[in-house]
Structure formats: C-alpha cells, structure tokens
Amino acid sequence: MAAPEQDPQRDADAEPGFDLEQGIFAHLLELRSRLIKAIACVVLVLACLVPFANRLYGWLAEPLVKRLPVGAHLIATQVASPFITPLKLAFYTALFISMPVIVYQLWAFVSPGLYRHEKRLARPLLVASILLFYAGCAFAYFLVLPAAFRFLTMVTPPGVEMMTDITHYLDFVMMVFFAFGLCFEIPVIQVIVAATGFVSLKQMKGWRRYAIVAAAVIAAAITPPDITSMLMLLVPMVILYELGIVAVRFLVKPKPAADTAGQAS
C-alpha cells in the first residue's frame, strides 16, 4: 500500500507556527528553571536562619527596646505570636539576603532578548538598585528608627505605659524598611525615565524645586510624626536626586539633533 502523499506547501506553512510553539515552550521551561533556582535559594537561606529567628528578632527590636522606659517591654497579644513572628522575620531576612540571586535569575532570563546598549545600561542599574535598597534599609535601622522611637517615648502621655506588640512592631519596621528602600531608588528611576525619553536631563535640572517639595511631602507621609525623622529622609532624597542627575549625564546619551528635528517635522 502506497504511503500518503505529503504536501510540501502545507509543511512549509506549518513550520513557523511549530517553531513559535517550540520557542514559547523553551522559554517557559527556562522561566521555570530560573524560578526554581530563586525559590531554592530563599528556602536554603531560610532553613539556615530559622534556628536564629529569636536572635534576629532581638536585633531588630534593639532600636525600640533600648529607648523604652524602665520596666516597659515588648509584649505578645496573640497565643502563637512568639513563634510565628520570629519566623516571619526569618523569611523576610531570607528574601533580603537572597535578593542578588533573585535579581540575577531574572536578569539571566531577560538578558538574551536585549540589545547590546540595553545590556550595557541595565547591568549597572540592577547592581545599583540592590545596593541602594540595602542602603535605605540600613539608613532606616541605624539612624531613623532610633530617632523616631526616642521621640515617641518622649511624647508618651503621663499614666500611659508604652508596651508594643511584637507583631505590630515587625509590621511597622518592615514598612519603614520598604519605604526607605524604595525612596533610595530615586537615581535608578531617574536613569530609567531619561533612557526611555520621557524626561530629559534639562527638565530634571529645571524641576529641582518641585522635586524638593515632592520629597518633603513623601517624607512627611511615610516617616514617624517628628521633624527629625522627616529631615532624615528629606535630605538623602534631595542628595539622591542630584546624584541621579549626575548618573543620567554619564549613562544616558542624548538623542541626536537630527532625530529630534525629524520628529518635530
């Protein structure tokens, strides 16, 4: 019995779709591999930190405990809080430590699809974003939180004993860390918006006064209600804005005048 005749044209038409499906499937497999590696790193670091969870919480609570009145201390208002809250902190710390590996896995997945000039710009931005986020968290822990807790203990009304719940304290500190970490990303954000063409270097220089006002509003909104904490965030944000202008000048090439004229016409 003769084999059925194949249509070469039909096979040629089917190849592009088949290649597309194969490409998508390969990308999904690579994405899964990258996610597994990132999650495995977090789980491994978490497993190493769990035995030290209570000690980690003790370090985190130092800015408040050292400034509590005599006889005051942290409390646990829920039955499982003494067990769950340190574990939550261990998980947050594992994410914090594993962030370079997570970012690298993301970069390894995305970078093959980028142009050479995009890779040249993205590499320093990724490194800077991690370092600046770490710097913002360290700044909040060593400078802002001690000043804020000193102020809060001073303004406690007479007859009120200050005893903070350990879970509420962890949530408050994590929110402060996240807020300061994001605020320290100002130079990275400036480089990105300049590279995409939304804002030029000249516009950034002209918007200095508006940037200072916006920084003051943000500092007042996310810091504890004392002028010291507000200034501790406002001043670094203004400095970082100026550093962002310097970074844009060196990292982002201005568009040629011919391109600008062509777009205008």
C-alpha positions in Angstrom: 0.0 0.0 0.0 1.5 3.3 -1.1 2.2 5.9 1.6 0.0 9.0 1.5 1.5 11.9 -0.4 2.7 14.8 1.7 2.1 18.4 0.7 5.4 20.4 0.9 3.5 23.7 0.9 1.4 22.6 4.0 4.6 21.5 5.8 6.2 24.9 5.0 3.2 26.7 6.3 3.2 24.7 9.5 6.9 25.2 10.3 6.6 28.8 11.5 3.8 28.0 13.9 5.6 24.9 15.1 8.8 26.9 15.7 6.8 29.5 17.6 5.3 26.9 19.9 8.7 25.3 20.5 10.2 28.7 21.3 7.4 29.6 23.8 7.7 26.1 25.4 11.5 26.6 25.7 11.1 30.0 27.3 8.5 28.6 29.8 10.9 25.8 30.7 13.7 28.3 31.3 11.5 30.5 33.3 10.5 27.6 35.5 14.2 26.7 35.9 15.0 30.2 37.0 12.1 30.4 39.4 13.1 27.1 41.0 16.7 28.3 41.5 15.5 31.6 43.1 13.0 29.8 45.4 15.6 27.2 46.3 18.0 29.9 47.3 15.3 31.5 49.5 14.4 28.2 51.1 18.1 27.3 51.8 18.8 30.7 53.4 15.5 30.4 55.4 16.5 26.9 56.7 19.8 28.4 57.9 18.1 31.3 59.6 15.3 29.5 61.4 17.5 28.4 64.3 18.5 32.0 64.9 15.0 33.5 64.4 14.6 34.7 68.0 18.1 36.2 68.0 17.2 38.0 64.7 14.1 39.5 66.3 16.2 40.6 69.3 18.5 42.6 67.0 15.5 44.1 65.1 13.9 45.2 68.4 17.0 46.9 69.8 16.2 50.4 68.4 13.0 50.3 70.4 14.0 48.2 73.5 16.9 50.5 74.3 14.7 53.5 74.4 11.7 52.1 76.4 11.1 53.5 79.9 12.3 51.4 82.8 10.0 48.4 83.3 8.5 48.6 79.8 9.0 45.8 77.3 7.6 44.3 74.2 4.5 42.0 74.5 2.7 39.3 72.6 -1.0 39.7 72.4 -1.7 36.5 70.5 -1.0 33.0 71.5 1.1 32.0 68.5 2.9 35.3 68.1 6.1 34.3 70.0 6.5 31.5 67.5 5.1 32.9 64.2 6.6 36.5 64.4 10.3 35.5 64.5 9.6 33.0 61.7 8.1 35.8 59.6 11.2 37.9 60.3 13.4 35.0 59.3 11.5 34.7 56.0 11.8 38.5 55.3 15.6 38.2 56.1 15.9 35.3 53.7 14.3 37.3 50.9 16.6 40.2 51.8 19.7 38.1 51.6 18.6 36.2 48.5 17.8 39.3 46.5 21.0 39.4 44.5 20.4 35.8 43.4 16.7 36.5 42.6 17.7 39.5 40.5 20.5 37.6 38.8 18.0 34.8 37.8 15.6 37.5 36.4 18.5 39.1 34.5 19.6 35.7 33.1 16.1 35.1 31.8 15.6 38.6 30.3 19.1 39.5 29.0 19.2 37.3 25.9 16.3 39.4 24.4 18.0 42.7 25.0 20.2 44.7 22.6 23.9 45.4 23.5 23.3 49.0 24.5 20.3 47.9 26.7 22.5 45.4 28.5 25.2 48.0 29.0 22.7 50.2 30.8 20.8 47.5 32.6 23.7 45.9 34.4 24.8 48.9 36.5 21.1 49.7 37.2 20.4 46.3 38.6 23.5 46.4 40.8 22.7 50.0 41.9 19.1 49.2 42.7 20.1 46.3 45.0 22.8 48.4 46.8 20.6 51.4 47.1 17.7 49.3 48.6 20.2 47.8 51.1 21.5 51.3 51.9 17.9 52.6 52.5 17.2 49.8 54.9 20.4 50.3 56.8 19.8 54.0 57.0 16.4 53.4 58.5 17.6 50.9 61.1 20.7 52.7 62.3 19.5 56.4 62.1 15.8 56.9 61.6 14.3 54.2 63.9 16.4 55.2 67.0 15.5 58.9 66.5 11.8 58.1 65.9 11.5 55.8 68.9 13.3 58.4 71.1 10.7 60.9 70.1 7.7 58.6 70.6 8.8 57.6 74.1 9.3 61.2 75.0 5.7 62.2 73.9 4.0 59.3 75.7 1.3 60.8 77.9 1.6 60.6 81.7 0.0 57.5 83.1 0.4 55.6 79.8 2.8 52.7 79.8 4.4 52.0 76.4 4.3 48.3 75.6 4.3 47.4 71.9 3.1 44.1 70.4 5.8 42.2 68.7 3.8 41.5 65.6 2.8 45.2 65.2 6.4 46.2 65.7 7.6 43.9 63.0 5.0 45.2 60.5 5.9 48.8 61.3 9.6 48.2 60.9 9.2 46.3 57.6 7.0 49.1 56.3 9.7 51.6 57.2 12.4 49.5 55.6 10.4 49.1 52.4 9.6 52.8 52.2 13.2 53.9 52.7 14.5 51.2 50.3 12.1 52.5 47.6 13.0 56.1 48.3 16.6 55.4 47.9 15.9 54.1 44.3 15.5 57.7 43.1 18.7 57.7 40.9 17.7 54.4 39.3 14.2 55.7 38.5 15.7 58.9 37.0 18.1 57.0 34.7 15.2 54.7 33.5 12.8 57.6 32.7 15.7 59.5 31.0 16.7 56.4 28.9 13.1 55.9 27.8 12.9 59.5 26.7 10.1 60.6 29.0 12.2 63.2 30.7 15.4 64.9 29.6 18.4 66.0 31.7 17.5 69.6 31.2 14.0 69.0 32.5 15.4 67.2 35.6 17.6 70.2 36.4 14.7 72.6 36.0 12.4 70.5 38.2 14.7 70.7 41.3 12.4 72.9 43.4 9.4 70.7 42.6 11.4 67.6 43.4 12.3 69.0 46.8 8.6 69.8 47.5 7.6 66.3 46.5 10.4 64.8 48.6 9.1 66.8 51.6 5.6 65.5 51.1 6.7 61.9 50.8 9.0 62.2 53.9 6.1 63.7 55.9 3.8 60.9 54.8 5.9 57.8 55.5 8.1 58.8 58.4 7.0 58.8 62.1 5.4 62.1 63.2 8.6 64.0 64.2 10.6 66.6 62.3 13.9 64.7 62.9 12.7 61.6 61.0 11.3 63.7 58.3 14.6 65.6 57.7 16.5 62.3 57.9 14.5 61.1 54.8 14.2 64.5 53.1 17.9 65.3 53.0 19.0 61.9 51.5 16.2 62.1 48.9 17.4 65.5 47.7 21.0 64.3 47.6 20.0 61.2 45.7 18.1 63.3 43.2 21.3 65.3 42.5 23.2 62.0 42.2 20.5 60.8 39.7 21.2 63.9 37.6 24.9 63.0 37.5 24.1 59.4 36.6 21.8 60.5 33.8 24.6 62.7 32.4 27.1 59.9 32.3 24.9 56.8 31.5 22.2 58.2 29.1 23.3 59.5 25.8 21.3 62.5 24.5 19.3 61.9 21.3 21.0 63.4 18.1 19.7 66.7 17.0 18.8 65.2 13.6 16.4 62.7 15.2 14.8 65.5 17.3 14.3 67.6 14.2 12.9 64.7 12.2 10.3 64.0 15.0 9.3 67.7 15.1 8.7 67.8 11.4 
